[in-house]
Every structure is written in structure tokens, then in C-alpha cells.
């Protein structure tokens, strides 16, 4: 007669807790993960609060001093803005006119370019010319740069604002829209920088400003065709900054990450929840334009606007379960609405 089978091992309290948690709805599990992560961060901050407060205080003080007493003089400088007919581009052009700058406007919309040029002349712009050009065409941009250098002069500030999005998910996006978005959001920024950078290096003075959306860092469902190339644009800016430092050239590279939405963009096909507005609320184009101009004047290298967007890159340092739970609850990357 065979001996009776041994009794099953008793479940430990930890195993019972795991089973109980697995029975909870997925939303409750995600909420618990976020709560545990916040408690963990509070414990860490409790031990390191002095260093955090000291670092933030010194950084803020240095930022205020630099913005007040170390401003560059850009009066009379030539500013080139791509994607100038957009909301942010028009406001940025007006902000530079207030600083006494001359302007070169580049866009594909001829009618809006003429209207913006006339409006800037009425505001007192001393010199303003516009080019209806395709920024994705290398030969066209080289021709524009040569004509600008011959007729107007050396471009001191280049602002890349040209962007587009299709609003499709990865599986739905047509091939031609994907290629067009890659060319507009990243390749065009390479050609414009190549067209004007050499003169800045020769003069040992200049600014290259890249304005990208916050989804260039975070990524978002339905916006991959803009997120992917603009991530490449941010990497290009970082490499260019390192190269200028290695060459010991005073060409400043400014990267502005902002919560921007142009009215001519394709609509977002996945409506996000109200939580992203709490973390990265949209500001007016006028405020964003003034922030970019102040960054150029004070020599800042990285601009996050609104300031709450500064914390977005650090979210990816969280544990994976906490990061995914936070994304699903807040819908910062719109995963929640895609799942519905």
C-alpha cells in the first residue's frame, strides 16, 4: 500500500497577498502601484530633502541672475524662422521684432507668408523677407541660404519650427504620410542647420533653436510619426552642441520642449484625458514665444515649457511597473484612450 501523498504546502501570507492583488481590477492594481511608488519617493525625499532644496534654490538663483544681468544683445541681428506661418512662428516673429531684429521667414504657404510679412512691417520691422520654400529639399535650402547671405546678410539666429503630424497610429499611417512626416520633422532641420551653420561658425556667433513637442521625449499613441523624428531632432541638437564645444565655437544650441498644438495640424484621433493638462498644461503661443526669446538672450541650452514638463524625462527613471501605471492612469501617452 503506497503512502498517502504529502499535504500541499501552506500558502505564505505573501502568496495570499499576491493572489488577492491579482483578483483586483487592472485599474485598481495600477492605482496601488502608483501609491506605492509615491510613498517610496516620499521616503527617499525625506532623507535627501536638504540636497534637493539646496540644488533647486541655487539653480533658480543662477537662472534669475543670468536672465537679468547676462543678456545678449541681438538688436539688428538676422533671425531665420522656418514654419513661420504657424501660430507659434508668427508670435515668435513679432517677439523678435520687438527686440529690434531683422527677419527671414520660410514656409510653404505663400498667402499667409505675405500677410505675415505685411503685418511685421506695420509693427516696425526694419527688414523682413520671406521665401516660399520646401525645407525638406536640400538644394532649395542651400539656394535660400546663398540668396539670404547675398541680399540680406549673415543669419545669427535659426529657429526650426516646421513640423507636421498625421494623427494616425503606426498600423494605420499611410506610407507617404510617414515619409513626409520624417522629412518635415527631422530631415528638414538637418538641411536648414547645414545651410546656415557654416556662417555662424565663421563668425563665431549664433544660435540654433529647435522647438519640439513634449511627445518627442515621452512618446504618444497616434503621434508616433511626429514623436520619432523629433526625438532624432533632439539627439541631433545634443550632438551638435557637443561638436560646437569641441570646436570651441560660441554657437549656442537651444532645445525647447513645449506642449504645442498648431491649428493646421491633423486632429489627434485619440482623445486624451484631463490629467495631461494637470502635468503639462498648454500655454498661449505668446508666452511660449517670449520664453524662447528669453532663452536666447540668457544663453539657456534646454527649455521646458511649461516648467512642469521638466519632470517628463525623469519619469522614465522610475521602475517599469510604476512608470506604466502612471502612464495608464494619467493618460500622458494616451494609452488609456486607445484601449477603449
Secondary structure, DSSP 4 states (H G I P E B T S, - for coil): -PPPPPPPPPPPHHHHHHHHHHTS-HHHHHHHHHHHHHHHHHHHHHHHHHHHHHHHHHHHHHHHHHHHH-----TT-EEEEESTTSHHHHHHHHHHHHTT-EEEEEES-HHHHHHHHHHHHHTT-S-EEEEE--TT-HHHHHHHHHHHHHHT--EEEEEE---------TTT--HHHHHHHHIIIIIHHHHHHHHHHHHHHHHT-EEEEEEEETHHHH--TT-HHHHHHHHHHHHHHHHHHHHHHHTT--EEEEEEEE----TTSPPPSS---SHHHHHS----HHHHHHHHHHHHHHT-SEEEESGGGGGHHHHTTS-HHHHHHHHHHH-TTSHHHHH-
